Amino acid sequence: MKQFIIAVAMLAFSGTAVFAQSENAAKLVPSDATLKAQKTEMLTLTNKLENEVKAKKTDQVEASSYKLLNMMRNHVADTRYMAEAKGGPEGKVIMKRMLMLEQRVAAYMNIRQDAMKNGNELVSQARTFANDY
Protein backbone atom coordinates (compact mmCIF):
# COMPACT_ATOMS: atom_id res chain seq x y z
CA MET A 1 0.00 0.00 0.00
CA LYS A 2 2.88 2.33 0.84
CA GLN A 3 4.40 1.80 -2.62
CA PHE A 4 1.09 2.60 -4.26
CA ILE A 5 0.78 5.88 -2.37
CA ILE A 6 4.34 6.85 -3.26
CA ALA A 7 3.77 5.96 -6.92
CA VAL A 8 0.56 8.01 -7.05
CA ALA A 9 2.30 10.98 -5.43
CA MET A 10 5.20 10.77 -7.89
CA LEU A 11 2.86 10.47 -10.82
CA ALA A 12 0.84 13.48 -9.70
CA PHE A 13 3.97 15.53 -9.13
CA SER A 14 5.59 14.65 -12.45
CA GLY A 15 2.31 15.12 -14.29
CA THR A 16 1.83 18.59 -12.84
CA ALA A 17 5.41 19.63 -13.52
CA VAL A 18 5.36 18.39 -17.10
CA PHE A 19 1.94 19.89 -17.80
CA ALA A 20 3.34 23.27 -16.85
CA GLN A 21 6.28 22.78 -19.21
CA SER A 22 4.66 20.81 -22.04
CA GLU A 23 5.35 23.59 -24.54
CA ASN A 24 9.06 23.25 -23.91
CA ALA A 25 9.12 19.43 -23.93
CA ALA A 26 10.92 19.18 -27.26
CA LYS A 27 13.66 21.50 -26.02
CA LEU A 28 14.15 19.39 -22.88
CA VAL A 29 14.65 16.03 -24.61
CA PRO A 30 18.27 14.93 -24.10
CA SER A 31 20.37 13.80 -27.04
CA ASP A 32 21.30 10.15 -27.58
CA ALA A 33 24.88 10.91 -26.55
CA THR A 34 23.66 12.47 -23.30
CA LEU A 35 21.46 9.45 -22.56
CA LYS A 36 24.38 7.09 -23.21
CA ALA A 37 26.64 9.10 -20.90
CA GLN A 38 23.97 9.13 -18.18
CA LYS A 39 23.51 5.36 -18.47
CA THR A 40 27.27 4.82 -18.17
CA GLU A 41 27.38 7.12 -15.13
CA MET A 42 24.48 5.24 -13.54
CA LEU A 43 26.14 1.85 -14.10
CA THR A 44 29.42 3.17 -12.67
CA LEU A 45 27.64 4.52 -9.60
CA THR A 46 25.77 1.21 -9.22
CA ASN A 47 29.09 -0.66 -9.18
CA LYS A 48 30.40 1.82 -6.59
CA LEU A 49 27.26 1.24 -4.49
CA GLU A 50 27.77 -2.51 -4.69
CA ASN A 51 31.34 -2.18 -3.43
CA GLU A 52 30.21 0.12 -0.62
CA VAL A 53 27.51 -2.36 0.44
CA LYS A 54 30.05 -5.18 0.51
CA ALA A 55 32.42 -3.03 2.59
CA LYS A 56 29.53 -1.97 4.88
CA LYS A 57 30.26 1.74 4.44
CA THR A 58 26.95 3.12 5.71
CA ASP A 59 27.47 6.80 4.92
CA GLN A 60 28.71 6.13 1.40
CA VAL A 61 25.82 3.71 0.75
CA GLU A 62 23.35 6.40 1.80
CA ALA A 63 25.02 9.03 -0.40
CA SER A 64 25.35 6.79 -3.45
CA SER A 65 21.81 5.44 -3.18
CA TYR A 66 20.48 9.01 -2.91
CA LYS A 67 22.46 10.09 -5.97
CA LEU A 68 21.13 7.08 -7.89
CA LEU A 69 17.60 7.98 -6.84
CA ASN A 70 18.04 11.49 -8.21
CA MET A 71 19.43 10.12 -11.47
CA MET A 72 16.42 7.81 -11.76
CA ARG A 73 14.01 10.69 -11.16
CA ASN A 74 15.76 12.78 -13.79
CA HIS A 75 15.54 9.95 -16.29
CA VAL A 76 11.82 9.54 -15.64
CA ALA A 77 11.40 13.25 -16.36
CA ASP A 78 13.49 12.94 -19.54
CA THR A 79 11.32 10.03 -20.65
CA ARG A 80 8.24 12.14 -20.02
CA TYR A 81 9.68 14.95 -22.15
CA MET A 82 10.40 12.45 -24.95
CA ALA A 83 6.79 11.24 -24.83
CA GLU A 84 5.48 14.80 -24.93
CA ALA A 85 7.76 15.69 -27.84
CA LYS A 86 6.83 12.62 -29.91
CA GLY A 87 3.09 12.66 -29.33
CA GLY A 88 0.68 10.28 -31.06
CA PRO A 89 0.97 6.49 -30.77
CA GLU A 90 4.75 6.59 -30.34
CA GLY A 91 4.35 9.07 -27.48
CA LYS A 92 1.84 6.74 -25.80
CA VAL A 93 4.32 3.86 -25.95
CA ILE A 94 7.01 6.05 -24.41
CA MET A 95 4.53 7.21 -21.76
CA LYS A 96 3.80 3.58 -20.78
CA ARG A 97 7.54 3.03 -20.44
CA MET A 98 7.78 6.16 -18.29
CA LEU A 99 5.05 4.84 -15.99
CA MET A 100 6.91 1.53 -15.64
CA LEU A 101 10.11 3.42 -14.78
CA GLU A 102 8.18 5.53 -12.27
CA GLN A 103 7.01 2.37 -10.52
CA ARG A 104 10.60 1.17 -10.31
CA VAL A 105 11.64 4.48 -8.77
CA ALA A 106 8.86 4.11 -6.18
CA ALA A 107 10.06 0.60 -5.35
CA TYR A 108 13.65 1.86 -5.07
CA MET A 109 12.52 4.64 -2.73
CA ASN A 110 10.77 2.10 -0.53
CA ILE A 111 13.81 -0.18 -0.40
CA ARG A 112 16.10 2.79 0.27
CA GLN A 113 14.34 3.43 3.61
CA ASP A 114 16.87 1.03 5.16
CA ALA A 115 19.74 1.20 2.72
CA MET A 116 22.23 -0.99 4.57
CA LYS A 117 19.75 -3.76 5.31
CA ASN A 118 18.51 -3.76 1.71
CA GLY A 119 21.85 -2.96 0.08
CA ASN A 120 21.92 -5.90 -2.32
CA GLU A 121 18.34 -5.21 -3.38
CA LEU A 122 19.23 -1.54 -3.98
CA VAL A 123 22.06 -2.61 -6.24
CA SER A 124 19.79 -5.03 -8.09
CA GLN A 125 17.06 -2.42 -8.58
CA ALA A 126 19.55 0.23 -9.71
CA ARG A 127 21.17 -2.15 -12.18
CA THR A 128 17.76 -3.16 -13.60
CA PHE A 129 16.78 0.48 -13.98
CA ALA A 130 20.11 1.35 -15.66
CA ASN A 131 19.76 -1.55 -18.10
CA ASP A 132 16.27 -0.32 -19.05
CA TYR A 133 17.56 3.26 -19.40
N, C-alpha and C positions, 0 to 999 in steps of 0.2 A: 504494500500500500504506500509505503514511504517513497519508493521509486516512482510510482505512478504520480504522486503529488509533485515530486521534483521534476519529472518529465513534463507535466502540464505547465508548471511554472516556467520552465526553460522555453517551452514552445510559445507560451504567451509573451514572454519577454522578447524572444527573437522575432516573433511575428510583428510585434509592435515596433521594434527598432527598424526592421526591414521595411515595413509599410511606410514609415516616415522617410525612408531613403530610397524608395523604389525607383524614383526617377534617375538616381545616380547609380543604379545597380550595375549597368554595363561598365561604368568607369571603375568600379570596385572589384571587378573580376580579376584575380591574379593570373599572370601569364603561366604557361606550362613550365617554364624554367623556374619560376618562383615556387610553384607547387612541388616540383621535383626537389628543390633545395629544402623546402619545409619538411618533406617526407624524410629526407636524409637526416635532417636535424632531429626529427622526432625519433627515428630509429637509433641514432647515436645517443640521445638522451635516455631512451628506453634501456639500452645496454648499460649506460651509467647507473640507472636506477637498479637494474638487476645486480650489478656489482655492489652497490651500496646496501641492498637488502641482504645479500650474502654476508657482507662484512658487519651487518647490524649497526650501521651508522644512522641513527634515528633522525638527527637533524637534516642530514643530507637527503634521506629518503623523503622527508616532508617537503623539502625545498624542490627536489626533482619532480615529485609527484604533482606538486602545485604547478610547476612550470609546464608539465605535460598536460595538465588539465586546461590551462590557458591556451596552449597550442591547439588542443582539441576543440575548444570553444571557438577559436578563431577560424579553424577549418570548417566548422559547421556554418559559421556566418559566410565564409567564402562560397560554400556550396549553395547557400541560399541566394547569394548574389548571382551565381552562375544560372540558377533556375530562373530567377527573375529576368536575367538578360536574354536567355534563350526563348522563354515563353512557349506556348503551344504544347504539343504532346511531349516533345523532348524536355521541356521545362518541367512537366509533370513527373517524368521519370527521375529527373535530377532531384525534384522536391521529395519524392519517396525515399531516395537515397539519403537526403538530408535528414529526414525524420528518423531513419534507421540509425544514422550517426548520432543524432540527438539522444536517442535511447541509450546508446553505448556510453555517451558522456554522462548521462544520469546514473547508469550502473557504476561507472568509474567513480563518480562523486560519492556514491553510497559506500563503495569499498574503501575509498580513501579516508573515511571517518576514522579508521584505525589502521593507518598505513603500515606500521611495522608488523602487526598481526596478519594483515592481508597482503604483505609485500609481493609474494609470488603471483597472486591473483592480479595485483596492480600491473605487474610486468606483463602478464598474459593479456590483459585487457588493452594495455597501451600498444603492445605489439600487434594485436588484432586490428586495432583502430588504424595504426600506421600502415599496415598492409592493405587496408581498404581505402586509404587516403586517395 
